[in-house]
């Protein structure tokens, strides 16, 4: 029971995290929902006035004017409905991207390399995205429809509000009580479906072996057993799904009887009675039906799909997330790494300590192992011997959000400039743009919402975009592996100084020796060993470093 509660909390927490990160979209969704709900909110009132004050009173023009007002409300509502769909899409796409990152960080790094599990989990991501959109749609529709019904009935016959709300809440309570069992049966059906698919796939892939071994009957029986189990699970699920009819009868159709029985005795005229019935039959009943069907199907599917995703791609352990995120400091002990069992080691016996807030430059000739060191710190490579810790956690096990590696070849994808910049995190975008020195680039491209084509960007422009992206990330360890090599010296200095002020630990694989001059400490790699010190100290102690500085000054 506790395990199920924890899993449920993880699912709800993930949804809340994604939705809460976009408060403007939530407010926009609420506002457009009010606009969309306007026609249903005024429908009963308009009909009541059109009949009582218009057609029934011998004033057809007045009746037509009221109906014309209703038509105008429907036009306004159509605009709201369009915006609601677009806003919901903007809410659920980040949810899908977050799940896909979870899948990549979980399934792809599993030791068994189960690609079939990856395909199944990716399918669950798509199901979860679609289910979340449906759940948001029906919940939002029910809340605003119910509010419209209450407001409309209060304007027509206030006493009816107190009479119809109890059965509505009773129907909701009955439905809520059935949800746990519905979720269990839906999960059982999903597992049975996966088992059937696996059995059929295995049989199809091994038909030749099955025939050669004379095992057709035995394998066929196994597949039939899977199909029968899925059929039984589907039957049980359908039986419980049918119980929604009772909840709808209590919550939706019982209020119809109440209106018919009570409205005349409350002094309501024909138009008012028709208006009240319209609110219940055309707004309340459809909203309840959609809610029960949507949550009963899509809500359960969302929970089950999220559960499958979290099982296949689990959240990193709390120790990894917290300790790895608390510090960008790193420690390397006895690190040895070679590209192949018979190759000479690129690093051998390396010891290095990086304190939180350190600014380290790494210099040395090309091919000496600087990028290898960067990949080890980022957890992309694992040492052959020794260990690499970041924030007290093995580098390849920390949550990826806790470190960022920016390589020389900057990756920019098609989309808006803002989407490219916000790919790794969130924050005040223009502040980051100004800090790194990319404001002229943003202006040239036409602003943050402009669509960009990576093929039309220069290497320097692509590097500026990835530098802003890294600046906005929550990572406490930032590694720049010649990430500014296409920038001029002034632009490189501005970017590196911005990262130094940003906080956290900064490691710069230097393209120019000026990067070493700006760093607090410098690591010199010469192929036989390493030497660590300040710029002034290494000028005296390291002939290689002094030679590199001399060449830089000559240049």
C-alpha positions as CSV (number, residue, x, y, z in Angstrom):
1,X,0.0,0.0,0.0
2,X,2.8,2.4,0.9
3,X,4.6,1.6,-2.3
4,X,1.5,2.3,-4.4
5,X,1.1,5.6,-2.5
6,X,4.7,6.6,-3.3
7,X,4.3,5.7,-6.9
8,X,1.0,7.7,-7.1
9,X,2.8,10.6,-5.4
10,X,5.6,10.5,-7.9
11,X,3.1,10.5,-10.8
12,X,1.1,13.4,-9.4
13,X,4.3,15.2,-8.5
14,X,5.7,15.0,-12.0
15,X,2.4,16.4,-13.5
16,X,2.3,19.2,-10.9
17,X,5.9,20.1,-11.6
18,X,5.4,20.4,-15.3
19,X,2.1,22.3,-15.1
20,X,3.3,24.6,-12.3
21,X,6.4,25.6,-14.3
22,X,4.1,27.4,-16.8
23,X,1.7,29.6,-14.7
24,X,1.0,32.0,-17.5
25,X,-0.4,29.1,-19.7
26,X,-2.6,28.0,-16.8
27,X,-4.0,31.5,-16.3
28,X,-4.5,31.7,-20.1
29,X,-6.3,28.4,-20.1
30,X,-8.6,29.6,-17.3
31,X,-9.3,32.8,-19.1
32,X,-10.1,31.2,-22.5
33,X,-12.2,28.6,-20.7
34,X,-14.4,31.4,-19.3
35,X,-14.8,32.7,-22.9
36,X,-15.6,29.2,-24.2
37,X,-18.1,28.5,-21.4
38,X,-20.0,31.8,-22.1
39,X,-22.6,30.4,-24.5
40,X,-23.6,27.6,-22.1
41,X,-23.6,29.9,-19.2
42,X,-26.2,32.2,-20.8
43,X,-28.1,29.6,-22.8
44,X,-30.9,29.0,-20.3
45,X,-31.3,32.7,-19.4
46,X,-31.5,33.6,-23.1
47,X,-34.1,30.9,-23.8
48,X,-36.2,31.9,-20.8
49,X,-36.3,35.5,-21.9
50,X,-36.8,34.6,-25.6
51,X,-39.9,32.6,-24.7
52,X,-41.4,34.5,-21.7
53,X,-40.6,38.0,-22.9
54,X,-40.7,37.3,-26.6
55,X,-42.5,34.6,-28.4
56,X,-45.0,33.7,-25.6
57,X,-45.7,37.4,-25.0
58,X,-46.5,38.0,-28.7
59,X,-43.2,39.9,-29.2
60,X,-41.3,37.8,-31.8
61,X,-38.8,40.5,-32.5
62,X,-37.8,40.5,-28.9
63,X,-37.5,36.7,-29.0
64,X,-35.3,36.9,-32.1
65,X,-33.1,39.6,-30.6
66,X,-32.5,37.3,-27.6
67,X,-31.6,34.4,-29.9
68,X,-29.4,36.7,-31.9
69,X,-27.5,37.5,-28.7
70,X,-27.1,33.8,-28.1
71,X,-25.7,33.4,-31.6
72,X,-23.1,36.1,-30.9
73,X,-22.2,34.3,-27.7
74,X,-21.6,31.1,-29.6
75,X,-19.2,33.0,-32.0
76,X,-17.3,34.3,-29.0
77,X,-17.3,30.8,-27.5
78,X,-15.9,29.3,-30.7
79,X,-12.9,31.7,-30.4
80,X,-12.4,30.6,-26.8
81,X,-12.6,26.9,-27.8
82,X,-9.9,27.4,-30.4
83,X,-7.6,29.1,-27.9
84,X,-8.3,26.4,-25.3
85,X,-7.1,23.7,-27.7
86,X,-3.9,25.5,-28.5
87,X,-3.2,26.3,-24.8
88,X,-3.6,22.7,-23.8
89,X,-1.2,21.6,-26.5
90,X,1.3,24.1,-25.2
91,X,0.9,22.6,-21.7
92,X,1.2,18.9,-22.6
93,X,4.2,19.1,-25.0
94,X,6.7,20.0,-22.2
95,X,5.2,17.1,-20.2
96,X,5.9,14.7,-23.1
97,X,9.5,16.1,-23.4
98,X,10.1,15.6,-19.7
99,X,8.9,12.0,-20.0
100,X,11.1,11.4,-23.0
101,X,14.1,12.7,-21.1
102,X,13.2,10.3,-18.3
103,X,13.1,7.4,-20.8
104,X,16.5,8.4,-22.3
105,X,18.1,8.7,-18.8
106,X,16.6,5.5,-17.6
107,X,15.9,2.9,-20.3
108,X,18.8,3.7,-22.5
109,X,21.3,3.3,-19.6
110,X,19.9,0.0,-18.4
111,X,22.5,-2.7,-18.3
112,X,20.4,-5.2,-20.3
113,X,20.0,-2.8,-23.3
114,X,16.4,-3.9,-23.7
115,X,15.4,-2.0,-26.9
116,X,12.0,-3.6,-26.8
117,X,11.5,-2.0,-23.4
118,X,12.5,1.3,-24.9
119,X,9.9,1.0,-27.7
120,X,7.2,0.0,-25.2
121,X,8.1,2.9,-22.9
122,X,8.1,5.4,-25.7
123,X,4.6,4.2,-26.6
124,X,3.6,4.8,-23.0
125,X,5.0,8.3,-23.2
126,X,2.7,9.1,-26.2
127,X,-0.3,7.5,-24.4
128,X,0.5,9.6,-21.3
129,X,0.7,12.8,-23.3
130,X,-2.6,12.2,-25.1
131,X,-4.3,11.1,-21.8
132,X,-3.1,14.2,-20.0
133,X,-4.5,16.5,-22.7
134,X,-7.8,14.6,-22.5
135,X,-7.9,14.8,-18.6
136,X,-7.1,18.5,-18.6
137,X,-9.8,19.0,-21.2
138,X,-12.6,17.2,-19.4
139,X,-11.7,18.5,-15.9
140,X,-11.6,22.1,-17.2
141,X,-14.8,21.6,-19.1
142,X,-16.6,20.2,-16.1
143,X,-15.5,22.9,-13.7
144,X,-16.5,25.7,-15.9
145,X,-19.7,24.0,-17.1
146,X,-20.8,23.4,-13.5
147,X,-20.0,27.0,-12.6
148,X,-22.1,28.2,-15.6
149,X,-25.0,26.0,-14.6
150,X,-24.9,27.3,-11.0
151,X,-24.7,30.9,-12.1
152,X,-27.5,30.4,-14.7
153,X,-29.9,28.6,-12.4
154,X,-29.2,31.1,-9.6
155,X,-30.3,33.8,-12.1
156,X,-33.5,31.9,-13.0
157,X,-34.6,30.0,-9.9
158,X,-32.1,30.3,-7.0
159,X,-33.8,27.5,-5.0
160,X,-33.0,25.0,-7.7
161,X,-29.3,25.3,-7.1
162,X,-29.6,23.8,-3.6
163,X,-31.8,21.0,-4.9
164,X,-29.6,19.8,-7.8
165,X,-26.1,20.1,-6.2
166,X,-26.5,17.2,-3.7
167,X,-27.2,14.5,-6.4
168,X,-24.3,16.0,-8.5
169,X,-21.9,15.6,-5.7
170,X,-23.3,12.1,-4.8
171,X,-22.6,11.0,-8.4
172,X,-19.1,12.4,-8.2
173,X,-18.5,10.5,-4.9
174,X,-19.7,7.2,-6.5
175,X,-17.4,7.7,-9.4
176,X,-14.4,8.6,-7.2
177,X,-15.0,5.4,-5.2
178,X,-14.8,3.3,-8.4
179,X,-11.6,4.8,-9.7
180,X,-9.1,2.6,-7.7
181,X,-10.7,-0.6,-8.9
182,X,-10.9,0.8,-12.4
183,X,-7.2,1.7,-12.3
184,X,-6.2,-1.8,-11.2
185,X,-8.3,-3.5,-13.9
186,X,-6.9,-1.1,-16.6
187,X,-3.4,-1.9,-15.5
188,X,-4.1,-5.6,-15.6
189,X,-5.5,-5.2,-19.1
190,X,-2.4,-3.3,-20.2
191,X,0.0,-5.9,-18.8
192,X,-2.0,-8.7,-20.5
193,X,-1.9,-6.8,-23.8
194,X,1.9,-6.4,-23.5
195,X,2.3,-10.1,-22.7
196,X,0.2,-11.0,-25.8
197,X,2.3,-8.8,-28.0
198,X,5.5,-10.3,-26.6
199,X,4.3,-13.8,-27.1
200,X,3.1,-13.2,-30.7
201,X,6.4,-11.4,-31.6
202,X,8.5,-14.2,-30.2
203,X,6.5,-16.8,-32.0
204,X,6.7,-14.9,-35.4
205,X,10.5,-14.4,-35.0
206,X,11.1,-18.1,-34.2
207,X,8.7,-19.8,-36.7
208,X,11.5,-21.7,-38.4
209,X,12.9,-23.0,-35.1
210,X,9.4,-23.9,-33.9
211,X,8.7,-25.9,-37.0
212,X,12.0,-27.6,-36.9
213,X,11.5,-28.7,-33.3
214,X,7.9,-29.8,-33.9
215,X,6.7,-27.4,-31.2
216,X,3.8,-25.8,-33.1
217,X,1.2,-27.1,-30.7
218,X,3.0,-26.1,-27.6
219,X,3.9,-22.6,-28.8
220,X,0.4,-22.2,-30.1
221,X,-1.1,-23.1,-26.8
222,X,1.1,-20.6,-25.1
223,X,0.0,-17.8,-27.4
224,X,-3.7,-18.8,-27.0
225,X,-3.3,-18.7,-23.3
226,X,-2.0,-15.1,-23.5
227,X,-4.9,-14.1,-25.7
228,X,-7.4,-15.7,-23.4
229,X,-5.9,-13.9,-20.4
230,X,-6.1,-10.6,-22.2
231,X,-9.8,-11.3,-23.1
232,X,-10.6,-12.0,-19.5
233,X,-8.9,-8.8,-18.4
234,X,-10.8,-6.9,-21.0
235,X,-14.1,-8.4,-19.9
236,X,-13.4,-7.4,-16.3
237,X,-12.5,-3.9,-17.3
238,X,-15.6,-3.5,-19.4
239,X,-17.9,-4.8,-16.6
240,X,-16.6,-2.1,-14.2
241,X,-16.7,0.6,-16.9
242,X,-20.4,-0.1,-17.3
243,X,-20.9,1.0,-13.7
244,X,-20.5,4.6,-14.9
245,X,-24.1,4.5,-16.0
246,X,-25.2,4.5,-12.4
247,X,-23.1,7.4,-11.5
248,X,-24.4,9.4,-14.4
249,X,-28.0,8.5,-13.5
250,X,-27.5,9.9,-10.0
251,X,-25.4,12.9,-10.9
252,X,-26.9,13.9,-14.2
253,X,-30.4,12.6,-14.8
254,X,-31.7,12.8,-11.2
255,X,-31.4,16.7,-11.4
256,X,-33.6,16.6,-14.5
257,X,-36.4,14.9,-12.5
258,X,-35.8,17.5,-9.7
259,X,-36.2,20.4,-12.1
260,X,-39.4,19.0,-13.6
261,X,-40.9,18.2,-10.2
262,X,-39.8,21.4,-8.4
263,X,-39.6,24.3,-10.8
264,X,-43.4,24.8,-11.3
265,X,-44.1,24.8,-7.6
266,X,-41.4,27.5,-7.2
267,X,-43.4,29.8,-9.5
268,X,-41.3,29.3,-12.6
269,X,-43.0,30.0,-16.0
270,X,-42.6,27.9,-19.1
271,X,-39.6,29.8,-20.3
272,X,-37.8,29.5,-17.0
273,X,-38.6,25.8,-16.8
274,X,-37.2,25.3,-20.3
275,X,-34.2,27.4,-19.5
276,X,-33.5,25.4,-16.3
277,X,-33.9,22.1,-18.1
278,X,-31.5,23.3,-20.8
279,X,-28.9,24.0,-18.2
280,X,-29.2,20.5,-16.8
281,X,-29.6,18.5,-20.0
282,X,-27.4,20.5,-22.4
283,X,-24.6,21.5,-20.0
284,X,-24.6,19.5,-16.8
285,X,-25.3,16.0,-18.1
286,X,-22.8,16.2,-21.0
287,X,-20.2,17.7,-18.7
288,X,-20.7,14.9,-16.2
289,X,-20.7,12.2,-19.0
290,X,-17.5,13.6,-20.4
291,X,-15.9,13.7,-17.0
292,X,-16.8,10.2,-16.1
293,X,-15.8,8.8,-19.5
294,X,-12.7,11.0,-19.7
295,X,-11.4,10.3,-16.2
296,X,-12.6,6.7,-16.3
297,X,-10.6,6.0,-19.5
298,X,-8.0,8.7,-20.0
299,X,-7.4,9.4,-16.3
300,X,-6.8,5.8,-15.6
301,X,-4.7,5.4,-18.8
302,X,-2.6,8.4,-17.7
303,X,-1.9,6.9,-14.3
304,X,-1.1,3.5,-15.7
305,X,1.1,4.9,-18.5
306,X,3.0,7.1,-16.1
307,X,3.5,4.2,-13.8
308,X,4.9,2.1,-16.6
309,X,7.3,5.0,-17.6
310,X,8.5,5.5,-14.0
311,X,9.0,1.7,-13.6
312,X,11.0,1.4,-16.8
313,X,12.9,4.7,-16.4
314,X,13.0,5.3,-12.6
315,X,13.8,8.7,-11.1
316,X,17.4,8.9,-9.9
317,X,17.8,8.1,-6.2
318,X,17.2,11.0,-3.8
319,X,20.9,10.7,-2.7
320,X,22.1,11.1,-6.3
321,X,19.8,14.1,-7.0
322,X,20.4,15.9,-3.8
323,X,24.1,15.4,-3.3
324,X,24.9,15.6,-7.0
325,X,23.0,18.9,-7.2
326,X,24.2,20.4,-4.0
327,X,27.8,20.8,-5.2
328,X,29.6,21.1,-8.5
329,X,32.9,20.0,-6.9
330,X,34.7,17.0,-8.3
331,X,37.3,14.6,-7.2
332,X,39.4,12.2,-9.3
333,X,41.6,9.5,-7.8
334,X,43.9,7.2,-9.7
335,X,42.0,7.7,-13.0
336,X,43.2,5.7,-15.9
337,X,41.6,5.7,-19.3
338,X,42.6,4.2,-22.7
339,X,40.6,4.0,-25.9
340,X,40.8,0.2,-26.3
341,X,42.5,-2.7,-24.4
342,X,45.7,-2.5,-26.4
343,X,45.9,1.3,-26.7
344,X,48.2,3.5,-24.7
345,X,46.4,5.2,-21.8
346,X,45.4,8.8,-22.4
347,X,45.2,9.4,-18.7
348,X,47.1,7.3,-16.2
349,X,46.9,7.8,-12.4
350,X,45.3,11.2,-12.5
351,X,44.4,12.8,-9.2
352,X,42.5,16.0,-9.1
353,X,40.4,18.0,-6.7
354,X,37.9,20.7,-7.8
355,X,36.2,22.6,-5.0
356,X,32.7,24.0,-5.4
357,X,33.0,27.3,-7.2
358,X,36.4,26.4,-8.7
359,X,37.4,28.0,-12.1
360,X,39.9,25.7,-13.7
361,X,41.4,25.9,-17.2
362,X,42.9,22.9,-18.9
363,X,45.7,23.4,-21.4
364,X,48.0,21.3,-23.5
365,X,48.7,20.2,-27.1
366,X,45.9,18.7,-29.2
367,X,45.2,15.1,-28.7
368,X,46.7,15.1,-25.2
369,X,43.5,14.0,-23.4
370,X,41.8,17.3,-22.5
371,X,38.5,16.3,-24.1
372,X,38.8,12.9,-22.5
373,X,39.0,14.5,-19.1
374,X,35.9,16.6,-19.9
375,X,34.0,13.5,-20.8
376,X,35.0,11.7,-17.6
377,X,33.9,14.7,-15.5
378,X,30.6,14.8,-17.4
379,X,30.0,11.0,-16.8
380,X,30.0,10.3,-20.6
381,X,33.1,8.0,-20.1
382,X,33.9,5.7,-17.2
383,X,37.5,5.3,-16.2
384,X,39.3,1.9,-16.7
385,X,40.7,2.4,-13.2
386,X,40.2,4.8,-10.3
387,X,37.0,6.9,-9.8
388,X,35.5,10.2,-10.6
389,X,33.0,11.8,-8.2
390,X,30.9,14.9,-8.8
391,X,29.2,16.3,-5.7
392,X,30.2,13.0,-3.9
393,X,28.4,10.8,-6.5
394,X,30.0,8.8,-9.2
395,X,30.0,11.0,-12.3
396,X,28.1,8.5,-14.5
397,X,25.3,8.2,-11.9
398,X,24.4,11.8,-11.0
399,X,21.3,13.3,-12.3
400,X,22.1,14.8,-15.8
401,X,20.7,18.2,-14.8
402,X,23.6,18.6,-12.3
403,X,26.2,19.0,-15.0
404,X,26.5,20.4,-18.5
405,X,29.2,19.8,-21.1
406,X,29.3,22.2,-24.0
407,X,31.5,20.7,-26.8
408,X,33.3,22.5,-29.7
409,X,30.6,21.4,-32.2
410,X,27.5,23.3,-31.0
411,X,24.2,21.6,-31.5
412,X,21.2,23.8,-32.6
413,X,17.9,22.4,-33.7
414,X,15.1,23.7,-35.9
415,X,12.6,25.7,-33.9
416,X,12.3,29.0,-32.3
417,X,15.4,30.7,-30.7
418,X,13.6,30.6,-27.3
419,X,13.1,26.8,-27.6
420,X,16.8,26.4,-28.3
421,X,17.8,28.5,-25.4
422,X,15.4,27.0,-22.9
423,X,16.2,23.4,-23.8
424,X,18.1,22.6,-20.6
425,X,16.4,24.8,-18.0
426,X,14.5,28.0,-17.3
427,X,15.2,31.5,-16.0
428,X,15.4,35.1,-17.1
429,X,16.4,34.5,-20.7
430,X,17.4,38.0,-21.7
431,X,19.6,38.4,-18.7
432,X,21.4,35.3,-19.7
433,X,21.6,36.5,-23.3
434,X,23.2,39.8,-22.1
435,X,25.5,38.1,-19.7
436,X,27.0,35.8,-22.3
437,X,27.0,38.5,-25.0
438,X,24.4,37.2,-27.4
439,X,22.1,40.2,-27.6
440,X,23.3,41.3,-31.0
441,X,22.6,37.7,-32.3
442,X,19.1,37.7,-30.8
443,X,18.4,41.1,-32.5
444,X,19.8,39.9,-35.9
445,X,17.6,36.7,-35.8
446,X,14.5,38.8,-35.1
447,X,13.9,38.1,-31.4
448,X,13.4,35.1,-29.2
449,X,10.3,33.9,-31.0
450,X,11.9,33.8,-34.4
451,X,12.3,30.5,-36.2
452,X,15.9,29.5,-36.9
453,X,17.5,27.2,-39.4
454,X,20.8,25.8,-38.0
455,X,22.2,25.6,-41.5
456,X,22.0,29.3,-41.9
457,X,23.9,30.1,-38.7
458,X,27.7,30.5,-38.5
459,X,29.7,28.3,-36.1
460,X,30.2,31.3,-33.8
461,X,26.4,31.9,-33.7
462,X,25.7,28.3,-32.9
463,X,28.2,28.4,-30.1
464,X,26.6,31.6,-28.6
465,X,23.2,29.8,-28.6
466,X,24.6,26.8,-26.8
467,X,26.5,28.9,-24.3
468,X,23.2,30.8,-23.3
469,X,21.5,27.4,-23.1
470,X,24.2,26.1,-20.7
471,X,24.0,29.3,-18.7
472,X,20.3,28.9,-18.1
473,X,20.6,25.3,-17.0
474,X,20.5,24.4,-13.3
475,X,23.9,22.6,-13.5
476,X,26.4,23.3,-10.8
477,X,29.2,21.9,-12.9
478,X,29.8,23.5,-16.3
479,X,32.4,22.1,-18.7
480,X,33.3,24.2,-21.8
481,X,35.3,22.0,-24.1
482,X,36.7,24.5,-26.6
483,X,33.1,25.8,-26.7
484,X,34.2,29.3,-27.6
485,X,36.8,28.4,-30.3
486,X,34.8,30.2,-33.1
487,X,34.3,33.4,-31.1
488,X,36.8,36.3,-31.2
489,X,39.0,36.9,-28.1
490,X,36.7,39.6,-26.7
491,X,33.5,37.5,-27.1
492,X,35.2,34.5,-25.5
493,X,36.4,36.6,-22.6
494,X,32.9,37.9,-22.0
495,X,31.3,34.5,-22.1
496,X,33.8,32.9,-19.8
497,X,33.6,35.7,-17.3
498,X,29.8,35.3,-17.3
499,X,30.1,31.7,-16.4
500,X,32.6,32.5,-13.7
501,X,30.2,35.0,-12.1
502,X,27.2,32.5,-12.6
503,X,28.3,30.4,-9.6
504,X,29.1,26.7,-9.5
505,X,32.2,25.0,-10.8
506,X,33.6,26.0,-14.2
507,X,36.1,23.9,-16.2
508,X,37.4,25.4,-19.4
509,X,39.3,23.3,-22.0
510,X,41.3,26.2,-23.3
511,X,41.4,27.2,-26.9
512,X,43.4,30.3,-26.2
513,X,45.9,30.7,-23.4
514,X,43.9,33.8,-22.3
515,X,41.4,31.4,-20.9
516,X,44.1,30.1,-18.5
517,X,45.0,33.7,-17.5
518,X,41.4,34.3,-16.4
519,X,41.1,31.0,-14.5
520,X,41.8,30.6,-10.8
521,X,43.9,27.5,-11.4
522,X,45.4,25.9,-14.5
523,X,45.9,22.2,-15.3
524,X,48.7,21.6,-17.8
525,X,48.6,18.2,-19.6
526,X,51.8,17.2,-21.6
527,X,51.2,13.5,-22.2
528,X,53.5,12.2,-19.5
529,X,51.8,13.8,-16.5
530,X,49.9,16.8,-15.3
531,X,50.9,20.0,-13.5
532,X,48.4,22.1,-11.5
533,X,48.9,25.7,-10.3
534,X,48.2,29.3,-10.9
535,X,49.1,31.2,-14.1
536,X,52.1,32.9,-12.4
537,X,53.2,29.8,-10.7
538,X,53.2,27.7,-13.9
539,X,55.2,30.2,-15.9
540,X,58.1,29.3,-13.6
541,X,57.4,25.6,-13.1
542,X,56.2,24.4,-16.5
543,X,58.3,24.9,-19.7
544,X,55.4,23.7,-21.8
545,X,53.1,26.3,-20.3
546,X,55.7,29.1,-20.6
547,X,56.1,28.1,-24.3
548,X,52.3,28.2,-24.9
549,X,52.1,31.6,-23.2
550,X,55.0,32.9,-25.4
551,X,53.4,31.7,-28.6
552,X,50.1,33.3,-27.5
553,X,51.9,36.7,-26.9
554,X,53.7,36.5,-30.2
555,X,50.3,35.8,-32.0
